[in-house]
Amino acid sequence: MTLYRSTRDPYAKAITASQAVLQGLSPDGGLYVPVTMPQIDFNFEDALAFSYQELAYRILKPFFSDYSQAELTDCINSAYGPNFTDPLVAPVNYQADNAYLELFHGPTIAFKDIALQLLPYLMTTAAKKNQLTNKIVILTATSGDTGKAAMEGFADVPNTEICVFYPKDGVSPIQEKQMLTQKGANTHVIGIKGNFDQAQTNVKEIFNNRDLAKQLATKGYQFSSANSINIGRLFPQVVYYFHAYLQLVKAGKVTLGAPVNFSVPTGNFGDILAGYYAKQLGLPIKKLICASNKNNVLTDFFNEGTYDKNRPFYVTTSPSMDILVSSNLERLLFYISGEDAAKTAQLMADLNQTGKYSLNENTKAKLADFAAGFADEASTEAEIARVYQASGYTLDPHTAVASAVAEQYKKASGDSTPMVVVATASPYKFPQAVLRSLGANEIDSGLDAVNQLQALIKVPLPKTVADLFTAKELHSLVVEPAEMEATVIDILE
């Protein structure tokens, strides 16, 4: 059975996967990682015939080994069905000399759907397995996509409440509209007068407030998370790396066993970390290319070995990547530090106290699986225009960052390995930014820009966007970052 330990406390008792799903964050503030790396039990040739659902079961079973076959199969089949508009769930589209892995065919047209449609089933199953009687309170900070996708998954799920905090002026109008119109008696959306890092930091502090946890436990509540700090969010993302590779093989783009590269738009580091796990499981990935926007703290980390959040915070056209504290990087630090929890804890303490930490040369050398680059606003716009002019294919700004960095990498390295660009959102989530990139002289505001973009690119509107035109806003609360904990208490009381 695969058990989980904290990245920070070497003496903490290991727990089961279902317990880690329920807890989300370790009590010491660390993240849960497998005590030993699971192994998959299929060969790639057989996997060519798997459906997405069967592939997901085969990959996730070793990670969630205390779930029975019937439990995990039911979770997966419930998560991946007609709620995804493409039968492949995550199809690959070949455009402009790249393969684009489209992760936006779910109910909120963003990559978070693939994990967050599954997480509620994993969590409610875990609650039953562990005889949990408390109501689960999902507490989440979002930079734009996680919040809507999490609420879509957890809306009206029995015995749960979900509180989502987002930067009031740091998401796109469509992202905000999607959140504010979210239905569900158990959903709560709160804007903060600050940025995502402030929201994320305060959510972690609420998680780590043991006195508050005890206070709420007496009233029948228990916190958990829908961010990718939760293993129930992280490991389902491993599946689509395998799924993409198998599609490339079936399309004759690569031969079985030959390597590929993945360029991943990266903010909180969960998406690309899933690719790292895929490589550890045997997927032939040559390079994982960490693509950042103007908030390029990760680019500097991979290129220089120093993580330094003491820098300006930029609000960009790719808001889901407007992050200076990448939570999931802690898991990678744990591995490249030789699974030394005390060393990882010290690096995290340094980050908390000084805003930075540096790796020694031996540890930095273990980052060889990765390459890194960034695309500023001008480069992002230019890439959207380039791909559209080359093939008529429209990228959203996050995908454009990954596509631009992929092109930078190919030119700088001369590496001709087939490239998969992870396409994380529909362009309809960011119509103003896309229209500007495609040369529109006058750009409509709000939802009117959606119609303007549709008239230009001629791609049918996803239902979730079309529905926004008649949806009523149901949430309006905005607070200061310092008021977040009190707001959660007020909601639950």
N, C-alpha and C positions, 0 to 999 in steps of 0.2 A: 504494500500500500504506500502511495506517495504521501508523505507528511510535509508540513510547512513550518519553517522557522523564520525568525525575524532577521532582517539585515543588520540589526544593531545590537541585539542582546545575545551573546553566545551561550548564555545559560538558561534562556527561556525554554519552557517546555514546547516541543513540537506539537502541532495540532493537525487535524484532518482538513481536507479541502473544504468540506461543507462548513466547518467551523471558521475557516479563513474567509470564506464567502460572506458569512454572517458578520464577522468582525470588521472586515474591510481593511482597517489599519491596526497594526500591532499596538498593544498597550504602551510599549516603550517609544512609540512614534515611528518605528521602522516599518518596512514593507515586507510582506510575506513572500518567500521564495521556496521552491522545493528543496527539501533536505538533500536529495539526490536527483539528478536530472532524469526525468522519465524517458522511456524509449518507446518509439512507435513499433507496431508489430505487423507492418505490411510492407510489401515492396512496391516500387514505383510503377512497375509494369502492370500489376494488378490494379493499382490506384487509378489508372487511366480510365477504367470503367466505372469508377465511383461517382455517385451523385454528390452534390455539395453536402447533403445531409449525412450520407454515409462517410464521406471524408472527414466531416466534423466529428462524428462519433469516434472514428479510429484515432484521430489526433487527440481529442479531448479526454477520452477514457483514461489514459495513463495519468493525466493531470488531476482528474476528478475521480480517483479510484474508489472512494468510499460511496459513490453513487452506484446503484445497481444498473445493470444493462437496461432494464425497463425504465428506470427513472431518467437516465441520461438520454435515452432514445426519445422518450416522451418530451423532454425539455427541448431537444433539438428540433424535432418534428413540429412542435408547437411554435417555435421561434421562426422557422424558415419555411414559409408557405406562400399563400397568395398575398400576404403583406409586402412581398417583394415583387416588383413588376417585371423582373427578368427571371426566367426559370433557372438560369445559372447562378442566381443570387448576386454574384460578382463577376460579370463577364469582362473579357479582355478585348479592347478595341485597338486595332493597329492603324496608327496615324502618324504621318510626318516622321518616319524612321524610328518610332518608339512604339512600345506596347503600353497602352494605358489601362491599368486595372481599375475598372469603374466600381467604386464602392458606394454609389449614391442611388441605388435602386430600391432602397427601403422607404419606410413611411415618412421619414423627415428629410430625405434626399441628401444625407451625409453619412460618412463612413461609420459614425458612432452607432448607427442602427444595427450593424452586423453583430456587435457585442451586446448592445442594450436591448435588443429584442429577446436575447437569450437570458440575460442576467436575472430578470424577475422570476423566471421559471427555476433557475438554479437556486435562487435565494429562498423562494417559497418551499421548494423541495428540501433545502437545507434546514429550514425552520422545523419542518415536520420530522426530519431525521433526528434532530437534536432536541425534540420536545420543547421547543421555544414557545413560551407563552406571552412574552413581551411583544408589543407592537414594534415593528421595525421602522425606524425613522431614517430615510435616505437623505443624507446631507451632502450637497454637491455644489462645487463652484464650477462655473462654465465660462469659457471664452467664446461661446457662441453656439456650438453644436451639441455638446454633451447634455446640456440642460433640457432642450427640447426632446432629444432622443431618449433620455432617461425618463422624462415625464410621460412620453408616449408609451414606453414600456410598462411603467408602474401605475399609470392612471387607473384608479378604482380597483387595484389589486388588493384583495382583502388583507387586513391586518398590517397595512403599510401606510406611511405618510412620506411625502417627498418634498424637501425644501431646496430650491435652486436659487443660488445667488449669482448674479451676472453684473459686469461693469456697465452701468447705465448708458454711458456714451462710448462704449468700446465694442459694440457688435453691429452687424449690418441691420438696416431697417427690416429686412425680411426675417433675419434670425430673431430679432426682437418681437416682431409681429407673431411669429410662430410660437414663441414662448408665452406672450401675453394673452393669446387666444386659447391656450391649452385648457381642455376640459378635464374634469375629474375632481371629485369632492376632496380627494387626499392630496391634491397638487397645490404647491405654494411657490410663487415666483417673486423674487425680491431683487430689485435693482440696487446697486450700491454706488455711492458717489466716489468712485475710485477705479482702480484697474484690476485686471484679473489676478495679478500676483497678490494684491491685498485680499481679495476674496478667498483665494486658495490658502493663503497663510492663516487667515482667521478661521476658516473651516477646519484646518488641521489643529489649531489651538482649541477649538471647541471639542474636537475628537479627543484631544489629550487632557482635557479638564476632567480629572477623575472625580472631583467633588460633584460636578454637574452630572456626570454619568450615574453616580450613586443616587443623586436627587431624582433624576428622571426614572431610574430603575424602580424606585419606590412607587412611581406612578404608572409603571407598566410600559416603559419605553426603552428601546435600545438603538443606539446609532449604528448605521452602516453607510457604506459609500457606493456611489455609482461611477466615480472616477476610475481611471485606469490604475490607481493604486490598489483596487480590488482585483484579486486574481480572477474573479468571475467576469470582469471586463477585459482583462489583459489577454488571457490565453485563448478565448474565442477568435482573437485577431490573428493568431498564428495560422489558422486554417486557410485564410485567403492567400497567404504566400504560397502554400502548396498548391492551392487551387489555380492560381495564376500560372505557376510553372507547368502544371499538367496541361493546361490549355495551350501553352506555347508548344509543348511537345506534340499534342494532337494536331495543331495547325502546321506542323513542320517547320516552326521557327527555330527550334533547337532540337538536338538529338538527346535521347534519354541519358541523363548523367552529365551532360554538358552544363557549365555554369551560366548563370545570368546575374545581372546587377539589378538592384532596386533603388530608385530614388524616391525618398519619402519626405513629404512636407511635414516639418517637425516643430512641435511646440512643447508639449508636456512629456515627450519622448516615449509614450506608450506604444504608438503605432510602429515606430522603427524598432523598439525593443522586442516587439512580437516577431519581427523579422530576424532578430538576433537569436531568439529561441528557435525559430524555424531552422536556422543554420545549425544550431547545436543538435537538433533532431535529425540532421542529415540532408537537409535540402541544399543542393549545390549552388549556394550564393557566393559569388566572388567578392562583391563589395556592397555594403549597405551605405548609401549616400544620404547623409543627413543634410536636408535642405532647409535653411532658415530664411526668414524675411529680414527686414532691417534690424529686428531685435536678434542680433546674431551671436548671442552668448554661447550657443552650442558650437558654432563654427570656430570660434576662438578656442573653445575647450579642446576640440579634436585636433586642431592644427598646432596649438601651443601647449596644451596640457594644463592650462589654468582656467578654472571656472570663476568668473568674476561678474556678479550681478550689479556691481556698482557702476552703473552706466545709465544714460537716458532711456526712458521707456517710450517707445513710439507706438502710436495708434495708426495702423496701416490698413490697406485694402484686403489683407488676409488676417482678419482679427483673431481667428482661432489659433494663430501662431504668435500672437502678441503676448509673449510670456518670457520672463527672465529667470524664473525658478522652475526648472524642469523636473518635476517630482520623480518620474520613473528612472531618471538617470541614476538614482541611488541604487537600483538593482544592478545596473551595469557596473557601478563602482564596487559593489560587493563581489562580483565575479572577477573583475580585473585585479582586485586586492587579494586574490587567493581565498575568497570566501571568508575573509577575516572580518567578523562582525564588529569587533572593537575598533579596527581601523576605519571601517565605514562610518561608525558612529562618530569618530573623531572628525572625519571630513565634513559630516553634516553639522557637527557642532561649530566647526570653523566657519561654514557657510552662514550659519545662524548668527554667529557673533561678529564676524568681520565682513560678511558678504562675498567671501571668496575662499578658494582652496587651490592648491597646486599638487600635481602628481609628480612623483619622482620618475626618473627616466625608465626604470624597469617596468613600472606600472603603466606609464604612457605607451610603451612599446606594445602593450597588450590591446591597444585600440586599433590594431592593424586591419580588423574586419571592416572598419569604417573609413569613409572619406567624407568631407564636409565642405559646404560652400553656402553662399547666401545670394539672394536676389533682392535688390532694392525696388522701390516702387516703379522706377522707369524700366528696369529690366523685366519686372513682372508684366507690365503693360505691353512691352515689346514682344514678350513671348506669347501672350494671348493673341496678338496681331499676327505673329509669324506662323503659328500653327493654324490659325483660321485661314490665312491667305494660302498656306500650303495645301490644306486638305478640307477646308470648310468645317473643321471640328472645333468646338468651342470649349475652352478651359475656364474653370473658375480660378480666382486669384491664387488659392492655395496650391492647386494642381499646377498652375503656371510657375509658381516658385520652384516646385520640384522639377518641372520640365526644363526651366532655365538653368538650374544648377546641374541637371543631367548633361545638358549641352556644354556647360563650362567644363565639367569633369571629362567628357569625351575629348574635347579639344586639348585640355591640359595634359591628359594622361596618355592619349593615343590608344586607349583601351576600346577595342571593338566588340567586347562582350555584349550580347543582346541586353537591351535596357528596358526594364519595366518601370514606368512612372506610376506611382500610386495616386490615383485620381480620387480625391476625398470628398468632393461636393459637386452638386449640380451648379452650372453657371447661373441658374435662376435664383440661387440664394444671394447672389451679389450682382444684381443687374446693373447698378450704376457703374461699378468698377469695370465690368465687362464692356458696357457700352462706351465708356471713355477709352478703353483700350482699342476698341474697334473703330474709333474715329468719329463717334457721334458728336455733332456740334452742340446740340441742345439736349440735355438729359432730363427726363421727367423725374419727379420725386416719388418716394414711396412705392406703392404697388403699381402706379402708372408706368414705372420703368420696366416692370415685368412685361407688360404688353408691348412696350417699345422694343425690348430685346427679342421677344418672340416674333415680332414682325420682321426683325432683321435676320435671325438665325433659322427661323422656320422649324424649330424643334417643338413638338407638342408640350404644353405645360403639364408638369406633374400634378397629380390630383391635390397633393398637399399644398401646392402654391395656388392652384385655382380656387381652392376652398377658402383661402385667406381673404378673398375679395368680399365674402359675405360673413366671415367669422366675427364674432363680437369679442372685444377685449374684456377679459375677466379678471385680470390682475393689474394692480397699479402701485403697489407698495415700493417705495424707494427710501433707503436708510443710509446713514453714514457707516463706514466700515466698522467703527467701534461699537455700533449698535447691533451687530449681527447676532451675537449670542443672546442678547435680551430679546431679539426678534424671534428667534427659534423658540425660546421659552414661552413667549406670548402666544405663538401659534399653537403650541402643544397644550397650553392651558386654556 
